[in-house]
Amino acid sequence: MSASARYLEPQVTADLSRKMVFVAGPRQVGKTTLARNIIGNSAGYLSWDIAEDRENILKRELPAAPIWAFDELHKYGPWRNWLKGVWDGRPPEQQLLVTGSARLDLFRYGGESLQGRYHLLRLHPLSAAELGMQRNEDILDLVRLGGFPEPFYGGDEVQARRWSREYRSRILRDELVDLERVVDLGRMEQLALALPERVGSPLSINGLREDLQVAHATAARWLDALERLYAIFRLPPFGAPKLRAVRKEQKHYHFDWTCIASDGPRFESLVACHLLKWVHHQVDTLGLDLDLRYFRDVDRREVDFVVVNGRTPVLFVEAKWSDAPVERGLRYLKERFPDVPAWQIAATGTKDYVDASGIRVAPALALLSTLV
């Protein structure tokens, strides 16, 4: 696969013949490159960040091109009403593609409704399946460099660390101030620095509030903002009846997993991103009702990831850095849901077998290469 082709391009092209297409996702994940690949040499690309394009957008003087691709349009206050007018008054066969940050995903719920006029597709970082990885050790390149195109294709771990630090700063100082009124940016940055250390464990807002010395509502609002910007994502617990599962505690992970110092939690975040990418792809392209969760009960049995279809589990996954005995939480769920595929995967592990209960223990690539 080349450094420019992305897994969503065929779906975007197909959907453009039916409706507008919104492509949302983290900063620098490849949305602009995807749009330019789709429109080819067409003059239809317009970015709100380019002064001349912005003027043409405001005047509604749009190029004579078969596809209009609007980038960062969400920075224009009344973008939804403007876009509705453009779509309803477009020439026959005109296609519209809109890309931008997570605000596209956020604002679809409010204001002037565009319901029925668009498909939303979420673009995720690079993954083992998208990259066509064949060797187990290739997973370690993703662990070291992350899944964002620039640092991954750069291939340099030092430069990847520098990119990650600058990336986090841009999210807080550029994107966040547009989304959320943050009076104390210093404490918001403290929150961003504290979160990677808590990956893989239940996330306590009270604990964060005490560490930062802010109100509970403030800490909760800041977490919501980081999630809306695709900096982090949170998983709710899986609580099937009679499992005595926890009901409220959430876990969180980072799309840029290189910000996590420890190997185990960093790899766990990588696996979380791979599974979420697959779940979102199934939801966005097939209309399935999948969701990604985790399991933890009052007896402290845990499973890192549970994929559910509605309320029914369809996949259990435990992530380990190296070969290890099968976790008791995974055995517990497999006993109660014997027909659900259960995996324990390892980043550096070499063992590959199915145990007596039907749990597959394998190197990570055995599962991750089957996703998207």
C-alpha positions as CSV (number, residue, x, y, z in Angstrom):
1,M,0.0,0.0,0.0
2,S,1.2,3.5,-0.9
3,A,1.6,6.2,1.7
4,S,-1.4,8.1,0.3
5,A,-4.1,5.5,-0.3
6,R,-6.5,5.0,2.6
7,Y,-9.0,2.3,3.4
8,L,-12.1,4.6,3.3
9,E,-11.6,5.8,-0.3
10,P,-13.8,3.2,-2.0
11,Q,-16.6,3.8,0.5
12,V,-16.4,7.6,0.2
13,T,-16.5,7.3,-3.6
14,A,-19.5,5.0,-3.5
15,D,-21.4,7.2,-1.0
16,L,-20.8,10.4,-3.0
17,S,-23.1,9.1,-5.7
18,R,-26.0,9.1,-3.2
19,K,-25.5,11.8,-0.6
20,M,-23.0,14.3,0.9
21,V,-20.2,12.6,2.7
22,F,-18.7,13.9,5.9
23,V,-15.3,12.4,6.8
24,A,-14.4,13.1,10.5
25,G,-11.5,12.0,12.6
26,P,-8.4,13.2,14.5
27,R,-6.2,16.0,13.3
28,Q,-3.5,14.9,10.8
29,V,-5.0,11.4,10.3
30,G,-5.1,11.9,6.5
31,K,-8.5,13.5,5.8
32,T,-7.2,16.2,3.5
33,T,-5.0,13.7,1.6
34,L,-8.0,11.4,1.2
35,A,-10.1,14.2,-0.2
36,R,-7.4,15.3,-2.7
37,N,-7.0,11.7,-3.8
38,I,-10.7,11.3,-4.5
39,I,-11.1,14.6,-6.5
40,G,-7.9,14.0,-8.4
41,N,-6.8,16.9,-10.5
42,S,-10.2,18.6,-10.1
43,A,-10.3,22.3,-9.0
44,G,-13.0,21.4,-6.5
45,Y,-11.0,21.5,-3.3
46,L,-11.7,24.5,-1.1
47,S,-10.1,25.0,2.4
48,W,-11.5,27.4,4.9
49,D,-7.9,28.0,6.0
50,I,-6.9,29.5,2.6
51,A,-8.0,33.1,2.3
52,E,-8.9,32.9,-1.4
53,D,-11.0,29.8,-0.9
54,R,-12.7,31.3,2.2
55,E,-13.7,34.3,0.1
56,N,-15.1,32.1,-2.6
57,I,-17.1,30.1,0.0
58,L,-18.6,33.2,1.5
59,K,-19.6,34.5,-1.9
60,R,-20.9,31.1,-3.0
61,E,-18.6,31.3,-6.0
62,L,-17.8,27.6,-6.3
63,P,-15.6,26.0,-9.0
64,A,-17.0,24.2,-12.0
65,A,-16.0,20.8,-10.9
66,P,-17.9,17.5,-10.5
67,I,-16.9,17.2,-6.7
68,W,-16.7,20.0,-4.2
69,A,-14.5,19.1,-1.3
70,F,-14.7,21.5,1.6
71,D,-12.0,21.2,4.2
72,E,-12.2,22.7,7.7
73,L,-15.6,24.2,6.8
74,H,-16.7,23.7,10.4
75,K,-14.6,26.8,11.3
76,Y,-17.3,28.9,9.6
77,G,-20.0,29.6,12.2
78,P,-23.1,28.9,10.2
79,W,-21.6,26.1,8.2
80,R,-24.5,23.8,8.6
81,N,-27.1,26.2,7.2
82,W,-24.7,27.2,4.4
83,L,-24.0,23.6,3.5
84,K,-27.7,22.8,3.5
85,G,-28.4,25.6,1.1
86,V,-25.5,24.5,-1.2
87,W,-26.8,20.9,-1.2
88,D,-30.4,21.8,-1.9
89,G,-29.5,24.2,-4.7
90,R,-26.7,22.2,-6.3
91,P,-26.6,21.4,-10.0
92,P,-27.7,17.9,-11.0
93,E,-25.1,15.2,-10.3
94,Q,-22.9,17.6,-8.2
95,Q,-21.1,15.7,-5.4
96,L,-20.1,17.2,-2.0
97,L,-17.4,16.0,0.3
98,V,-16.8,17.7,3.7
99,T,-13.7,16.9,5.8
100,G,-12.6,18.3,9.1
101,S,-12.0,17.7,12.8
102,A,-14.3,15.9,15.2
103,R,-16.6,19.0,15.2
104,L,-18.3,17.5,12.2
105,D,-19.2,14.5,14.3
106,L,-20.2,16.7,17.2
107,F,-22.3,19.3,15.5
108,R,-24.4,16.8,13.5
109,Y,-26.6,16.5,16.6
110,G,-27.6,20.1,16.9
111,G,-28.8,23.2,15.1
112,E,-30.1,23.1,11.6
113,S,-30.6,19.5,10.8
114,L,-28.8,17.9,7.8
115,Q,-30.5,14.6,8.5
116,G,-31.0,12.5,5.4
117,R,-28.6,14.5,3.3
118,Y,-25.3,12.9,4.3
119,H,-23.3,9.9,5.3
120,L,-20.7,10.2,8.1
121,L,-17.5,8.2,7.9
122,R,-14.8,8.2,10.6
123,L,-11.2,8.0,9.5
124,H,-8.8,6.3,11.9
125,P,-5.1,6.0,12.2
126,L,-3.2,3.4,10.2
127,S,-3.6,-0.2,11.4
128,A,-2.0,-3.6,10.8
129,A,-4.7,-4.7,8.4
130,E,-4.6,-1.4,6.4
131,L,-0.9,-1.6,6.1
132,G,-1.0,-5.2,5.0
133,M,1.5,-6.3,7.7
134,Q,2.7,-9.9,7.3
135,R,5.3,-10.3,10.1
136,N,4.5,-10.3,13.8
137,E,7.5,-8.0,14.5
138,D,6.0,-5.4,12.2
139,I,3.5,-4.6,15.0
140,L,6.4,-3.2,17.0
141,D,6.8,-0.5,14.3
142,L,3.3,0.7,15.0
143,V,3.9,0.5,18.7
144,R,7.0,2.7,18.4
145,L,5.9,5.2,15.7
146,G,2.1,5.4,16.1
147,G,-0.6,5.1,13.5
148,F,-0.6,8.7,12.1
149,P,0.8,8.8,8.6
150,E,3.5,11.5,9.0
151,P,5.4,9.9,11.9
152,F,4.8,6.3,10.8
153,Y,6.0,6.7,7.2
154,G,8.8,8.9,8.5
155,G,10.1,5.8,10.2
156,D,12.2,7.6,12.9
157,E,11.3,7.1,16.5
158,V,12.9,10.3,17.7
159,Q,11.0,12.4,15.1
160,A,7.8,10.5,16.0
161,R,8.2,11.5,19.7
162,R,8.7,15.1,18.6
163,W,5.7,15.0,16.4
164,S,3.6,13.6,19.2
165,R,4.6,16.3,21.6
166,E,3.8,19.0,19.0
167,Y,0.6,17.3,18.1
168,R,-0.7,17.3,21.6
169,S,0.2,21.0,22.0
170,R,-1.7,21.9,18.8
171,I,-4.8,20.1,19.9
172,L,-4.9,22.0,23.2
173,R,-3.8,25.4,21.9
174,D,-5.5,25.5,18.5
175,E,-8.4,23.0,18.4
176,L,-9.6,23.1,22.0
177,V,-9.9,26.9,22.2
178,D,-12.3,26.8,19.3
179,L,-14.5,24.1,20.9
180,E,-14.4,24.9,24.6
181,R,-13.9,28.0,26.7
182,V,-10.9,27.1,28.8
183,V,-9.9,29.8,31.3
184,D,-7.1,27.8,32.9
185,L,-5.2,26.3,30.0
186,G,-2.3,25.4,32.2
187,R,-4.4,23.0,34.2
188,M,-6.0,21.7,31.1
189,E,-2.4,20.8,29.9
190,Q,-1.8,19.2,33.3
191,L,-4.9,17.0,32.6
192,A,-3.5,16.0,29.2
193,L,-0.2,15.0,30.8
194,A,-1.9,13.0,33.5
195,L,-4.1,10.9,31.3
196,P,-1.5,8.7,29.6
197,E,-0.5,7.4,33.0
198,R,-4.0,6.2,33.6
199,V,-4.5,4.2,30.4
200,G,-6.0,0.8,30.9
201,S,-7.3,1.5,34.4
202,P,-10.8,2.8,35.4
203,L,-10.8,6.5,35.0
204,S,-11.8,8.4,38.1
205,I,-13.0,11.9,37.5
206,N,-12.9,12.5,41.3
207,G,-9.2,11.5,41.2
208,L,-8.5,13.9,38.4
209,R,-10.5,16.6,40.1
210,E,-8.4,16.3,43.3
211,D,-5.1,16.2,41.5
212,L,-5.9,19.3,39.4
213,Q,-7.8,21.1,42.1
214,V,-10.8,21.9,39.9
215,A,-14.5,21.3,40.2
216,H,-15.9,17.9,39.2
217,A,-18.0,19.5,36.5
218,T,-14.9,21.2,35.1
219,A,-12.8,18.0,34.9
220,A,-15.8,16.1,33.3
221,R,-16.2,18.9,30.7
222,W,-12.5,18.9,29.8
223,L,-12.6,15.1,29.3
224,D,-15.7,15.5,27.0
225,A,-13.9,18.1,25.0
226,L,-10.8,15.9,24.5
227,E,-13.0,13.1,23.4
228,R,-14.9,15.3,20.9
229,L,-11.6,16.3,19.4
230,Y,-10.5,12.6,19.0
231,A,-7.6,13.0,21.4
232,I,-9.0,10.3,23.6
233,F,-11.9,7.9,23.6
234,R,-13.6,6.2,26.5
235,L,-15.1,2.7,26.9
236,P,-18.1,2.0,29.0
237,P,-18.3,-1.3,30.9
238,F,-20.0,-4.4,29.6
239,G,-22.6,-5.4,32.2
240,A,-24.6,-8.4,31.2
241,P,-27.1,-9.7,33.7
242,K,-25.8,-12.0,36.5
243,L,-22.1,-11.0,35.8
244,R,-21.9,-8.7,38.8
245,A,-20.1,-6.2,36.6
246,V,-19.2,-2.7,37.4
247,R,-21.7,-0.3,35.8
248,K,-20.2,3.2,35.7
249,E,-16.4,3.2,35.7
250,Q,-15.0,4.0,32.2
251,K,-11.6,3.3,30.7
252,H,-9.9,5.6,28.2
253,Y,-7.3,5.3,25.4
254,H,-5.4,7.6,23.1
255,F,-5.5,7.7,19.3
256,D,-1.8,8.8,19.5
257,W,-0.7,5.9,21.6
258,T,2.9,7.0,21.5
259,C,2.2,9.5,24.3
260,I,2.0,6.5,26.7
261,A,5.4,5.7,28.2
262,S,4.9,2.0,29.4
263,D,5.0,-0.7,26.8
264,G,2.0,-2.7,28.1
265,P,-0.5,0.2,28.3
266,R,0.8,1.6,25.0
267,F,0.2,-1.7,23.2
268,E,-3.3,-1.9,24.9
269,S,-4.1,1.5,23.5
270,L,-3.0,0.3,20.1
271,V,-5.3,-2.7,20.3
272,A,-8.1,-0.5,21.5
273,C,-7.6,1.8,18.4
274,H,-7.6,-1.2,16.1
275,L,-10.8,-2.6,17.5
276,L,-12.5,0.9,17.5
277,K,-11.5,1.4,13.9
278,W,-13.1,-1.9,13.0
279,V,-16.3,-1.2,15.0
280,H,-16.7,2.3,13.5
281,H,-16.2,0.9,10.0
282,Q,-18.9,-1.7,10.6
283,V,-21.3,0.9,12.0
284,D,-20.6,3.6,9.3
285,T,-20.5,1.4,6.2
286,L,-22.9,-1.5,7.1
287,G,-25.2,0.1,9.6
288,L,-24.5,-2.5,12.3
289,D,-25.1,-1.8,16.0
290,L,-21.6,-2.6,17.3
291,D,-20.0,-1.0,20.3
292,L,-16.6,-1.4,22.1
293,R,-16.6,-1.9,25.8
294,Y,-14.6,-3.6,28.6
295,F,-15.4,-6.0,31.4
296,R,-14.7,-5.7,35.1
297,D,-16.6,-7.2,37.9
298,V,-16.8,-6.7,41.7
299,D,-14.4,-9.7,42.1
300,R,-11.8,-7.8,40.0
301,R,-12.0,-10.1,37.0
302,E,-11.2,-8.1,33.9
303,V,-11.2,-8.4,30.2
304,D,-9.7,-5.5,28.2
305,F,-12.2,-5.4,25.4
306,V,-15.7,-6.7,24.7
307,V,-17.3,-6.0,21.3
308,V,-21.1,-6.0,21.6
309,N,-23.8,-6.1,18.9
310,G,-26.7,-4.4,20.7
311,R,-26.3,-5.9,24.1
312,T,-24.9,-9.2,22.9
313,P,-21.2,-9.9,23.1
314,V,-19.6,-11.0,19.8
315,L,-15.8,-10.8,20.6
316,F,-13.6,-10.9,23.7
317,V,-10.0,-9.6,23.5
318,E,-7.3,-9.5,26.2
319,A,-4.0,-7.6,25.3
320,K,-0.6,-8.6,26.7
321,W,2.9,-7.3,26.0
322,S,4.4,-10.8,26.1
323,D,3.4,-14.4,26.4
324,A,1.3,-15.0,29.6
325,P,-1.1,-17.5,31.1
326,V,-4.7,-16.9,30.0
327,E,-6.3,-14.3,32.2
328,R,-9.0,-15.5,34.6
329,G,-11.4,-12.8,33.5
330,L,-11.2,-14.1,29.9
331,R,-11.8,-17.6,31.1
332,Y,-14.8,-16.4,33.2
333,L,-16.5,-14.7,30.2
334,K,-15.7,-17.6,27.9
335,E,-17.4,-20.0,30.3
336,R,-20.5,-17.9,30.3
337,F,-20.5,-17.1,26.6
338,P,-19.0,-20.2,25.1
339,D,-20.0,-19.4,21.5
340,V,-18.3,-15.9,21.6
341,P,-14.7,-15.9,20.0
342,A,-12.2,-15.1,22.7
343,W,-8.6,-14.0,22.1
344,Q,-5.5,-13.3,24.2
345,I,-3.0,-11.6,22.0
346,A,0.6,-10.5,22.7
347,A,2.8,-7.8,21.1
348,T,6.0,-9.8,21.5
349,G,4.6,-13.2,22.2
350,T,5.3,-16.3,20.0
351,K,2.9,-18.9,21.4
352,D,-0.1,-19.7,19.2
353,Y,-2.6,-22.2,20.4
354,V,-6.3,-22.8,21.4
355,D,-6.8,-23.9,25.0
356,A,-9.3,-26.4,26.3
357,S,-12.0,-23.8,26.7
358,G,-11.6,-22.5,23.1
359,I,-9.6,-19.3,23.8
360,R,-7.1,-18.5,21.1
361,V,-3.7,-17.4,22.4
362,A,-1.7,-15.9,19.7
363,P,0.7,-13.1,18.5
364,A,-1.1,-9.9,18.0
365,L,-1.0,-9.9,14.2
366,A,-3.1,-13.1,14.1
367,L,-6.1,-11.1,15.2
368,L,-5.3,-7.5,14.2
369,S,-4.6,-8.4,10.5
370,T,-8.2,-9.7,10.2
371,L,-9.8,-6.3,11.1
372,V,-9.6,-3.2,8.9
